[in-house]
Amino acid sequence: MKFSFPHPMIIMLSFVLLATVCTYMIPSGEYDRVMDEDTGREVVVQGSYKTIENSPVSIGKMFLSVPEGIIEGAEIVVLIIIVGGAFYVVDKTGAFQTGLESLIYKFKNAKSYLLTIIAVLFATAGALNGLQEEIIAMVPILMILSQRIGYKKVAGIAISLGSALIGGAFGPTNPFSVLIAQKIAEVPLFSAGIYRMIFLTIALVFWVVYVIKTGKDSTLEAGSNAEKPANISSSHSFILILVAITFIVMIYGLTNWGWDYNEMSAIFFAMGLLAGFIGKLGINGTAKAYSEGFAELIFAGIIVGLARSIYLLLQEGQIIDTIIYALFTPIETLPLGLSAFGMMLAQAILHIPVPSTSGQAVLTMPLLTPIADLIGMSRQVVVLAYQYGAGIMDLVTPSNGGLMAILAAAGVSYKEWIQYAWKPILIIFAIASISVVLGIYVF
């Protein structure tokens, strides 16, 4: 009987079951926590770990965690569904089709340049704002674009999501990872920026070259010989400008107005309505397109909710602190180089049960900075180890709801993604390892 790779929902439910089993096998424990006034978050107290009475999760609670996880991630789930509806409306107007035809024609003999530009844009957004879930909104366009220029869907994900995650993992400005970690570790904000940019450039160049060389789909005919497309109509131009303005306002709102997922959902919902009216779909046509778009991305939203369920179960069983204690305590006894590499590896492993990068910074930085001081390691290296370990792991861990939702929206299986990406991800991890170990001598 031929083995069939599990459906994404089965993968996520398997992790839910595994998390439940772990609450029976791993002793419960906890660190004391205090409020950090600088970050406004509770941080753990070094040396305060203690075992407590085990609290394994019941079977009933395991099933209950599924709706609870979806409710916990409701803002992201709603964003995914609304954005899916809005872009389905835009697609129904024909604006994307004509816009892509024009773009592909302009780069008909320079597809590698087009992919490089896309990669740089996504990496910049990842470095500046930790772009990830927002990419779900762009999946339909990215899939059409990648296939129209003769590249696989998985290559479209790699050049967009992959570049964004590399930008977030290596860049010096991600507010949800490096800046939080530097603040908690009491390292000057934005420090070692040039050092980080050097390794970001190395990692991104390698990633882009790999995708360009390996991402072509021999079964697709690229549009290199395409005839010159018709001029974009005024209504399509207005719609494409509206989409661009929406993204600009979203980025500005996130960085300057304290926007969150709900504000993003609202602005995309308004964009979809306006696009429908400008594209002459009519009231009913716009509503129908919205409902079809909702249906397309409901599953992607559920995947995000299931990822939250995994963390809720580990939290309920009170074993997350035990996992942290077990991962980081042995590092104190290792030689300095191995200790730095061990920190990065431990951060990568920890990112499976703790998929939030900001949450992981809050959990680990207060524990690792005293260890670094004790063994004579720069706190900057500790931040690097966290940043690389957690950031790169976002590329592979099924507990990352953003990754799984994007794969689901693109119609790419987790198996396809891992088969394509595992080799370059190992190289990226090696580049990060060199940076961390070299950092011992630089800082």
Contacts in CASP RR format, 6 or more apart in sequence:
PFRMAT RR
TARGET T0000
AUTHOR 0000-0000-0000
METHOD contacts of the structure
MODEL  1
MKFSFPHPMIIMLSFVLLATVCTYMIPSGEYDRVMDEDTGREVVVQGSYK
TIENSPVSIGKMFLSVPEGIIEGAEIVVLIIIVGGAFYVVDKTGAFQTGL
ESLIYKFKNAKSYLLTIIAVLFATAGALNGLQEEIIAMVPILMILSQRIG
YKKVAGIAISLGSALIGGAFGPTNPFSVLIAQKIAEVPLFSAGIYRMIFL
TIALVFWVVYVIKTGKDSTLEAGSNAEKPANISSSHSFILILVAITFIVM
IYGLTNWGWDYNEMSAIFFAMGLLAGFIGKLGINGTAKAYSEGFAELIFA
GIIVGLARSIYLLLQEGQIIDTIIYALFTPIETLPLGLSAFGMMLAQAIL
HIPVPSTSGQAVLTMPLLTPIADLIGMSRQVVVLAYQYGAGIMDLVTPSN
GGLMAILAAAGVSYKEWIQYAWKPILIIFAIASISVVLGIYVF
5 413 0 8 1.000
5 414 0 8 1.000
5 415 0 8 1.000
6 14 0 8 1.000
8 303 0 8 1.000
8 404 0 8 1.000
8 407 0 8 1.000
8 408 0 8 1.000
8 413 0 8 1.000
8 414 0 8 1.000
9 299 0 8 1.000
9 302 0 8 1.000
9 303 0 8 1.000
9 306 0 8 1.000
11 398 0 8 1.000
11 404 0 8 1.000
11 414 0 8 1.000
12 303 0 8 1.000
12 306 0 8 1.000
12 307 0 8 1.000
12 309 0 8 1.000
12 310 0 8 1.000
12 398 0 8 1.000
12 404 0 8 1.000
13 306 0 8 1.000
15 306 0 8 1.000
15 310 0 8 1.000
15 398 0 8 1.000
15 399 0 8 1.000
16 62 0 8 1.000
16 65 0 8 1.000
16 66 0 8 1.000
16 306 0 8 1.000
16 309 0 8 1.000
16 310 0 8 1.000
16 313 0 8 1.000
17 62 0 8 1.000
19 57 0 8 1.000
19 309 0 8 1.000
19 310 0 8 1.000
19 313 0 8 1.000
19 314 0 8 1.000
19 353 0 8 1.000
20 57 0 8 1.000
20 59 0 8 1.000
20 61 0 8 1.000
20 62 0 8 1.000
20 313 0 8 1.000
22 314 0 8 1.000
22 319 0 8 1.000
23 55 0 8 1.000
23 56 0 8 1.000
23 57 0 8 1.000
23 313 0 8 1.000
23 314 0 8 1.000
23 316 0 8 1.000
23 317 0 8 1.000
23 319 0 8 1.000
24 56 0 8 1.000
26 319 0 8 1.000
26 322 0 8 1.000
26 323 0 8 1.000
27 51 0 8 1.000
27 54 0 8 1.000
27 319 0 8 1.000
27 322 0 8 1.000
28 51 0 8 1.000
28 52 0 8 1.000
28 53 0 8 1.000
28 54 0 8 1.000
28 55 0 8 1.000
28 317 0 8 1.000
28 318 0 8 1.000
28 319 0 8 1.000
28 322 0 8 1.000
29 49 0 8 1.000
29 50 0 8 1.000
29 51 0 8 1.000
29 52 0 8 1.000
29 318 0 8 1.000
29 319 0 8 1.000
29 321 0 8 1.000
29 322 0 8 1.000
29 325 0 8 1.000
30 49 0 8 1.000
30 50 0 8 1.000
30 52 0 8 1.000
30 318 0 8 1.000
30 321 0 8 1.000
31 44 0 8 1.000
31 45 0 8 1.000
31 47 0 8 1.000
31 48 0 8 1.000
31 49 0 8 1.000
31 321 0 8 1.000
31 324 0 8 1.000
31 325 0 8 1.000
31 367 0 8 1.000
32 44 0 8 1.000
32 45 0 8 1.000
32 48 0 8 1.000
33 42 0 8 1.000
33 43 0 8 1.000
33 44 0 8 1.000
33 45 0 8 1.000
34 42 0 8 1.000
34 43 0 8 1.000
34 45 0 8 1.000
35 41 0 8 1.000
35 42 0 8 1.000
35 43 0 8 1.000
36 42 0 8 1.000
36 43 0 8 1.000
36 184 0 8 1.000
36 362 0 8 1.000
38 183 0 8 1.000
38 184 0 8 1.000
39 180 0 8 1.000
39 183 0 8 1.000
39 184 0 8 1.000
39 362 0 8 1.000
41 359 0 8 1.000
41 362 0 8 1.000
42 362 0 8 1.000
43 184 0 8 1.000
43 362 0 8 1.000
43 365 0 8 1.000
43 366 0 8 1.000
44 321 0 8 1.000
44 324 0 8 1.000
44 362 0 8 1.000
44 363 0 8 1.000
44 366 0 8 1.000
44 367 0 8 1.000
45 366 0 8 1.000
46 366 0 8 1.000
46 367 0 8 1.000
46 369 0 8 1.000
46 370 0 8 1.000
47 367 0 8 1.000
49 321 0 8 1.000
49 325 0 8 1.000
51 322 0 8 1.000
52 318 0 8 1.000
55 316 0 8 1.000
55 317 0 8 1.000
55 318 0 8 1.000
56 317 0 8 1.000
57 65 0 8 1.000
57 313 0 8 1.000
57 316 0 8 1.000
57 317 0 8 1.000
61 313 0 8 1.000
61 316 0 8 1.000
62 313 0 8 1.000
65 309 0 8 1.000
65 312 0 8 1.000
65 313 0 8 1.000
65 316 0 8 1.000
66 306 0 8 1.000
66 309 0 8 1.000
68 309 0 8 1.000
68 312 0 8 1.000
69 305 0 8 1.000
69 306 0 8 1.000
69 308 0 8 1.000
69 309 0 8 1.000
69 312 0 8 1.000
70 77 0 8 1.000
70 301 0 8 1.000
70 302 0 8 1.000
70 305 0 8 1.000
70 306 0 8 1.000
70 308 0 8 1.000
70 309 0 8 1.000
72 305 0 8 1.000
72 308 0 8 1.000
72 309 0 8 1.000
72 312 0 8 1.000
73 304 0 8 1.000
73 305 0 8 1.000
73 308 0 8 1.000
75 260 0 8 1.000
75 261 0 8 1.000
75 262 0 8 1.000
75 265 0 8 1.000
76 133 0 8 1.000
76 261 0 8 1.000
76 301 0 8 1.000
76 304 0 8 1.000
76 305 0 8 1.000
77 301 0 8 1.000
77 302 0 8 1.000
77 304 0 8 1.000
77 305 0 8 1.000
78 261 0 8 1.000
78 262 0 8 1.000
78 265 0 8 1.000
79 133 0 8 1.000
79 136 0 8 1.000
79 261 0 8 1.000
79 262 0 8 1.000
79 264 0 8 1.000
79 265 0 8 1.000
79 268 0 8 1.000
80 133 0 8 1.000
80 136 0 8 1.000
80 297 0 8 1.000
80 300 0 8 1.000
80 301 0 8 1.000
80 304 0 8 1.000
80 405 0 8 1.000
80 409 0 8 1.000
81 294 0 8 1.000
81 297 0 8 1.000
81 298 0 8 1.000
81 301 0 8 1.000
82 265 0 8 1.000
82 268 0 8 1.000
82 269 0 8 1.000
82 294 0 8 1.000
83 136 0 8 1.000
83 137 0 8 1.000
83 264 0 8 1.000
83 265 0 8 1.000
83 268 0 8 1.000
83 297 0 8 1.000
84 136 0 8 1.000
84 137 0 8 1.000
84 140 0 8 1.000
84 293 0 8 1.000
84 294 0 8 1.000
84 296 0 8 1.000
84 297 0 8 1.000
85 272 0 8 1.000
85 289 0 8 1.000
85 290 0 8 1.000
85 292 0 8 1.000
85 293 0 8 1.000
85 294 0 8 1.000
85 296 0 8 1.000
85 297 0 8 1.000
86 137 0 8 1.000
86 268 0 8 1.000
86 269 0 8 1.000
86 271 0 8 1.000
86 272 0 8 1.000
86 275 0 8 1.000
86 290 0 8 1.000
87 137 0 8 1.000
87 138 0 8 1.000
87 140 0 8 1.000
87 141 0 8 1.000
87 272 0 8 1.000
87 293 0 8 1.000
88 140 0 8 1.000
88 289 0 8 1.000
88 290 0 8 1.000
88 292 0 8 1.000
88 293 0 8 1.000
88 296 0 8 1.000
89 272 0 8 1.000
89 273 0 8 1.000
89 275 0 8 1.000
89 276 0 8 1.000
89 281 0 8 1.000
89 286 0 8 1.000
89 289 0 8 1.000
89 290 0 8 1.000
89 293 0 8 1.000
90 96 0 8 1.000
90 239 0 8 1.000
90 243 0 8 1.000
90 271 0 8 1.000
90 272 0 8 1.000
90 275 0 8 1.000
90 276 0 8 1.000
91 97 0 8 1.000
91 140 0 8 1.000
92 276 0 8 1.000
92 281 0 8 1.000
92 285 0 8 1.000
92 289 0 8 1.000
93 235 0 8 1.000
93 236 0 8 1.000
93 239 0 8 1.000
93 275 0 8 1.000
93 276 0 8 1.000
93 278 0 8 1.000
93 279 0 8 1.000
93 280 0 8 1.000
93 281 0 8 1.000
94 236 0 8 1.000
95 235 0 8 1.000
95 236 0 8 1.000
95 239 0 8 1.000
95 240 0 8 1.000
95 243 0 8 1.000
95 275 0 8 1.000
95 279 0 8 1.000
96 140 0 8 1.000
96 141 0 8 1.000
96 144 0 8 1.000
97 144 0 8 1.000
98 229 0 8 1.000
98 230 0 8 1.000
98 232 0 8 1.000
98 233 0 8 1.000
98 236 0 8 1.000
99 232 0 8 1.000
99 236 0 8 1.000
99 240 0 8 1.000
100 141 0 8 1.000
100 144 0 8 1.000
100 145 0 8 1.000
100 148 0 8 1.000
101 226 0 8 1.000
101 229 0 8 1.000
102 229 0 8 1.000
102 232 0 8 1.000
103 114 0 8 1.000
103 145 0 8 1.000
104 145 0 8 1.000
104 148 0 8 1.000
104 149 0 8 1.000
104 223 0 8 1.000
104 226 0 8 1.000
105 226 0 8 1.000
105 228 0 8 1.000
105 229 0 8 1.000
107 113 0 8 1.000
107 114 0 8 1.000
107 149 0 8 1.000
108 223 0 8 1.000
108 224 0 8 1.000
108 225 0 8 1.000
108 226 0 8 1.000
109 224 0 8 1.000
111 149 0 8 1.000
111 150 0 8 1.000
111 151 0 8 1.000
111 222 0 8 1.000
111 224 0 8 1.000
112 212 0 8 1.000
114 149 0 8 1.000
115 149 0 8 1.000
115 151 0 8 1.000
115 159 0 8 1.000
115 208 0 8 1.000
115 211 0 8 1.000
115 212 0 8 1.000
116 208 0 8 1.000
116 212 0 8 1.000
118 159 0 8 1.000
118 160 0 8 1.000
118 163 0 8 1.000
119 159 0 8 1.000
119 160 0 8 1.000
119 163 0 8 1.000
119 204 0 8 1.000
119 207 0 8 1.000
119 208 0 8 1.000
119 211 0 8 1.000
120 163 0 8 1.000
120 204 0 8 1.000
122 131 0 8 1.000
122 135 0 8 1.000
122 159 0 8 1.000
122 160 0 8 1.000
122 161 0 8 1.000
122 162 0 8 1.000
122 163 0 8 1.000
122 164 0 8 1.000
123 163 0 8 1.000
123 164 0 8 1.000
123 166 0 8 1.000
123 167 0 8 1.000
123 168 0 8 1.000
123 200 0 8 1.000
123 204 0 8 1.000
124 167 0 8 1.000
125 131 0 8 1.000
125 164 0 8 1.000
125 251 0 8 1.000
126 132 0 8 1.000
126 164 0 8 1.000
126 165 0 8 1.000
126 167 0 8 1.000
126 168 0 8 1.000
126 174 0 8 1.000
127 167 0 8 1.000
127 168 0 8 1.000
127 170 0 8 1.000
127 171 0 8 1.000
127 172 0 8 1.000
127 173 0 8 1.000
127 174 0 8 1.000
127 200 0 8 1.000
128 173 0 8 1.000
128 174 0 8 1.000
128 255 0 8 1.000
129 174 0 8 1.000
129 175 0 8 1.000
129 176 0 8 1.000
129 251 0 8 1.000
129 254 0 8 1.000
129 255 0 8 1.000
130 164 0 8 1.000
130 167 0 8 1.000
130 168 0 8 1.000
130 174 0 8 1.000
130 175 0 8 1.000
130 176 0 8 1.000
130 177 0 8 1.000
131 164 0 8 1.000
131 168 0 8 1.000
132 161 0 8 1.000
132 164 0 8 1.000
132 165 0 8 1.000
132 394 0 8 1.000
132 402 0 8 1.000
132 403 0 8 1.000
133 261 0 8 1.000
133 304 0 8 1.000
133 402 0 8 1.000
133 405 0 8 1.000
134 250 0 8 1.000
134 264 0 8 1.000
135 142 0 8 1.000
135 160 0 8 1.000
135 161 0 8 1.000
135 164 0 8 1.000
135 406 0 8 1.000
136 297 0 8 1.000
136 300 0 8 1.000
136 402 0 8 1.000
136 405 0 8 1.000
136 406 0 8 1.000
136 409 0 8 1.000
137 268 0 8 1.000
138 160 0 8 1.000
139 406 0 8 1.000
139 409 0 8 1.000
139 410 0 8 1.000
140 409 0 8 1.000
142 156 0 8 1.000
142 157 0 8 1.000
142 159 0 8 1.000
142 160 0 8 1.000
142 410 0 8 1.000
143 153 0 8 1.000
143 156 0 8 1.000
143 410 0 8 1.000
143 411 0 8 1.000
145 156 0 8 1.000
146 152 0 8 1.000
146 153 0 8 1.000
146 155 0 8 1.000
146 156 0 8 1.000
146 159 0 8 1.000
147 153 0 8 1.000
147 217 0 8 1.000
147 220 0 8 1.000
148 222 0 8 1.000
148 223 0 8 1.000
149 222 0 8 1.000
149 223 0 8 1.000
150 216 0 8 1.000
150 217 0 8 1.000
150 220 0 8 1.000
150 221 0 8 1.000
150 222 0 8 1.000
150 223 0 8 1.000
151 215 0 8 1.000
151 216 0 8 1.000
151 217 0 8 1.000
151 220 0 8 1.000
152 215 0 8 1.000
152 216 0 8 1.000
152 217 0 8 1.000
152 420 0 8 1.000
153 410 0 8 1.000
153 411 0 8 1.000
153 412 0 8 1.000
154 215 0 8 1.000
154 412 0 8 1.000
154 416 0 8 1.000
154 417 0 8 1.000
154 420 0 8 1.000
154 421 0 8 1.000
155 211 0 8 1.000
155 214 0 8 1.000
155 215 0 8 1.000
155 216 0 8 1.000
155 217 0 8 1.000
155 420 0 8 1.000
156 211 0 8 1.000
156 410 0 8 1.000
157 406 0 8 1.000
157 407 0 8 1.000
157 410 0 8 1.000
157 412 0 8 1.000
157 417 0 8 1.000
158 207 0 8 1.000
158 211 0 8 1.000
158 215 0 8 1.000
158 420 0 8 1.000
158 421 0 8 1.000
159 208 0 8 1.000
159 211 0 8 1.000
161 403 0 8 1.000
161 406 0 8 1.000
162 207 0 8 1.000
162 395 0 8 1.000
163 204 0 8 1.000
163 207 0 8 1.000
163 208 0 8 1.000
165 391 0 8 1.000
165 392 0 8 1.000
165 394 0 8 1.000
165 395 0 8 1.000
166 200 0 8 1.000
166 203 0 8 1.000
166 204 0 8 1.000
166 207 0 8 1.000
166 392 0 8 1.000
166 428 0 8 1.000
167 174 0 8 1.000
167 200 0 8 1.000
167 204 0 8 1.000
168 174 0 8 1.000
168 177 0 8 1.000
168 178 0 8 1.000
168 391 0 8 1.000
169 177 0 8 1.000
169 203 0 8 1.000
169 387 0 8 1.000
169 388 0 8 1.000
169 389 0 8 1.000
169 390 0 8 1.000
169 391 0 8 1.000
169 392 0 8 1.000
169 394 0 8 1.000
169 432 0 8 1.000
170 196 0 8 1.000
170 199 0 8 1.000
170 200 0 8 1.000
170 203 0 8 1.000
170 204 0 8 1.000
170 387 0 8 1.000
170 388 0 8 1.000
170 432 0 8 1.000
171 178 0 8 1.000
171 193 0 8 1.000
171 196 0 8 1.000
171 197 0 8 1.000
171 200 0 8 1.000
171 387 0 8 1.000
172 178 0 8 1.000
172 190 0 8 1.000
172 192 0 8 1.000
172 193 0 8 1.000
172 196 0 8 1.000
172 197 0 8 1.000
172 200 0 8 1.000
173 179 0 8 1.000
173 190 0 8 1.000
174 357 0 8 1.000
174 387 0 8 1.000
176 357 0 8 1.000
176 358 0 8 1.000
177 357 0 8 1.000
177 358 0 8 1.000
177 361 0 8 1.000
177 386 0 8 1.000
177 387 0 8 1.000
177 390 0 8 1.000
177 391 0 8 1.000
178 196 0 8 1.000
178 383 0 8 1.000
178 387 0 8 1.000
179 189 0 8 1.000
179 190 0 8 1.000
180 358 0 8 1.000
180 361 0 8 1.000
180 362 0 8 1.000
181 187 0 8 1.000
181 361 0 8 1.000
181 365 0 8 1.000
181 383 0 8 1.000
181 386 0 8 1.000
181 387 0 8 1.000
182 188 0 8 1.000
182 189 0 8 1.000
182 190 0 8 1.000
182 191 0 8 1.000
182 383 0 8 1.000
183 189 0 8 1.000
184 361 0 8 1.000
184 362 0 8 1.000
184 365 0 8 1.000
184 366 0 8 1.000
184 369 0 8 1.000
185 365 0 8 1.000
185 368 0 8 1.000
185 369 0 8 1.000
185 379 0 8 1.000
185 382 0 8 1.000
185 383 0 8 1.000
186 369 0 8 1.000
186 379 0 8 1.000
187 379 0 8 1.000
187 380 0 8 1.000
187 383 0 8 1.000
191 380 0 8 1.000
192 380 0 8 1.000
192 384 0 8 1.000
192 443 0 8 1.000
195 435 0 8 1.000
195 439 0 8 1.000
195 442 0 8 1.000
196 384 0 8 1.000
199 431 0 8 1.000
199 432 0 8 1.000
199 434 0 8 1.000
199 435 0 8 1.000
202 431 0 8 1.000
203 428 0 8 1.000
203 431 0 8 1.000
203 432 0 8 1.000
206 424 0 8 1.000
206 427 0 8 1.000
206 428 0 8 1.000
206 431 0 8 1.000
207 424 0 8 1.000
207 428 0 8 1.000
210 424 0 8 1.000
210 427 0 8 1.000
214 420 0 8 1.000
215 420 0 8 1.000
232 240 0 8 1.000
235 278 0 8 1.000
235 279 0 8 1.000
235 280 0 8 1.000
236 279 0 8 1.000
238 278 0 8 1.000
239 275 0 8 1.000
239 276 0 8 1.000
239 278 0 8 1.000
239 279 0 8 1.000
242 271 0 8 1.000
242 274 0 8 1.000
242 275 0 8 1.000
242 278 0 8 1.000
243 271 0 8 1.000
243 275 0 8 1.000
246 267 0 8 1.000
246 268 0 8 1.000
246 271 0 8 1.000
249 267 0 8 1.000
250 259 0 8 1.000
250 264 0 8 1.000
250 267 0 8 1.000
250 268 0 8 1.000
253 259 0 8 1.000
253 263 0 8 1.000
254 264 0 8 1.000
257 263 0 8 1.000
272 286 0 8 1.000
272 290 0 8 1.000
273 286 0 8 1.000
276 282 0 8 1.000
276 285 0 8 1.000
276 286 0 8 1.000
276 289 0 8 1.000
277 286 0 8 1.000
281 289 0 8 1.000
296 409 0 8 1.000
297 409 0 8 1.000
299 408 0 8 1.000
300 404 0 8 1.000
300 405 0 8 1.000
300 406 0 8 1.000
300 408 0 8 1.000
300 409 0 8 1.000
301 405 0 8 1.000
303 401 0 8 1.000
303 402 0 8 1.000
303 404 0 8 1.000
303 405 0 8 1.000
303 408 0 8 1.000
304 401 0 8 1.000
304 402 0 8 1.000
304 404 0 8 1.000
304 405 0 8 1.000
305 401 0 8 1.000
306 401 0 8 1.000
307 355 0 8 1.000
307 398 0 8 1.000
307 399 0 8 1.000
307 400 0 8 1.000
307 401 0 8 1.000
307 402 0 8 1.000
307 404 0 8 1.000
310 353 0 8 1.000
310 355 0 8 1.000
310 399 0 8 1.000
311 353 0 8 1.000
311 354 0 8 1.000
311 355 0 8 1.000
311 356 0 8 1.000
311 399 0 8 1.000
314 320 0 8 1.000
314 323 0 8 1.000
314 353 0 8 1.000
320 353 0 8 1.000
320 354 0 8 1.000
320 363 0 8 1.000
323 350 0 8 1.000
323 353 0 8 1.000
324 350 0 8 1.000
324 363 0 8 1.000
324 364 0 8 1.000
324 367 0 8 1.000
327 346 0 8 1.000
327 349 0 8 1.000
327 350 0 8 1.000
328 343 0 8 1.000
328 346 0 8 1.000
328 364 0 8 1.000
328 367 0 8 1.000
328 368 0 8 1.000
328 371 0 8 1.000
331 339 0 8 1.000
331 342 0 8 1.000
331 343 0 8 1.000
331 346 0 8 1.000
331 371 0 8 1.000
332 339 0 8 1.000
332 371 0 8 1.000
332 374 0 8 1.000
332 375 0 8 1.000
334 342 0 8 1.000
336 375 0 8 1.000
336 376 0 8 1.000
336 377 0 8 1.000
336 440 0 8 1.000
337 437 0 8 1.000
337 440 0 8 1.000
339 375 0 8 1.000
339 377 0 8 1.000
340 377 0 8 1.000
340 381 0 8 1.000
340 385 0 8 1.000
340 436 0 8 1.000
340 437 0 8 1.000
340 439 0 8 1.000
340 440 0 8 1.000
341 385 0 8 1.000
341 433 0 8 1.000
341 436 0 8 1.000
341 437 0 8 1.000
342 385 0 8 1.000
343 368 0 8 1.000
343 381 0 8 1.000
343 382 0 8 1.000
343 385 0 8 1.000
343 386 0 8 1.000
343 436 0 8 1.000
344 384 0 8 1.000
344 385 0 8 1.000
344 386 0 8 1.000
344 388 0 8 1.000
344 389 0 8 1.000
344 432 0 8 1.000
344 433 0 8 1.000
344 436 0 8 1.000
345 389 0 8 1.000
347 360 0 8 1.000
347 364 0 8 1.000
347 385 0 8 1.000
347 386 0 8 1.000
347 388 0 8 1.000
347 389 0 8 1.000
347 390 0 8 1.000
347 393 0 8 1.000
348 389 0 8 1.000
348 390 0 8 1.000
348 392 0 8 1.000
348 393 0 8 1.000
348 429 0 8 1.000
349 393 0 8 1.000
350 360 0 8 1.000
350 363 0 8 1.000
350 364 0 8 1.000
350 390 0 8 1.000
351 357 0 8 1.000
351 360 0 8 1.000
351 389 0 8 1.000
351 390 0 8 1.000
351 391 0 8 1.000
351 393 0 8 1.000
351 394 0 8 1.000
351 397 0 8 1.000
351 399 0 8 1.000
352 393 0 8 1.000
352 397 0 8 1.000
352 399 0 8 1.000
353 399 0 8 1.000
354 360 0 8 1.000
354 363 0 8 1.000
355 394 0 8 1.000
355 397 0 8 1.000
355 399 0 8 1.000
355 400 0 8 1.000
355 401 0 8 1.000
357 390 0 8 1.000
357 391 0 8 1.000
357 394 0 8 1.000
360 386 0 8 1.000
360 390 0 8 1.000
361 386 0 8 1.000
361 390 0 8 1.000
364 386 0 8 1.000
365 382 0 8 1.000
365 383 0 8 1.000
365 386 0 8 1.000
368 382 0 8 1.000
368 385 0 8 1.000
368 386 0 8 1.000
369 379 0 8 1.000
369 382 0 8 1.000
371 377 0 8 1.000
372 378 0 8 1.000
372 379 0 8 1.000
372 381 0 8 1.000
372 382 0 8 1.000
373 379 0 8 1.000
377 440 0 8 1.000
378 439 0 8 1.000
378 440 0 8 1.000
378 443 0 8 1.000
380 439 0 8 1.000
380 443 0 8 1.000
381 436 0 8 1.000
381 439 0 8 1.000
381 440 0 8 1.000
381 443 0 8 1.000
384 435 0 8 1.000
384 436 0 8 1.000
384 439 0 8 1.000
385 436 0 8 1.000
388 429 0 8 1.000
388 432 0 8 1.000
388 433 0 8 1.000
388 435 0 8 1.000
388 436 0 8 1.000
389 429 0 8 1.000
389 432 0 8 1.000
392 425 0 8 1.000
392 428 0 8 1.000
392 429 0 8 1.000
392 432 0 8 1.000
393 400 0 8 1.000
394 400 0 8 1.000
394 403 0 8 1.000
395 403 0 8 1.000
395 421 0 8 1.000
395 425 0 8 1.000
395 428 0 8 1.000
396 403 0 8 1.000
396 418 0 8 1.000
396 421 0 8 1.000
396 422 0 8 1.000
396 425 0 8 1.000
397 403 0 8 1.000
398 404 0 8 1.000
398 414 0 8 1.000
403 417 0 8 1.000
404 414 0 8 1.000
407 413 0 8 1.000
407 414 0 8 1.000
407 417 0 8 1.000
END
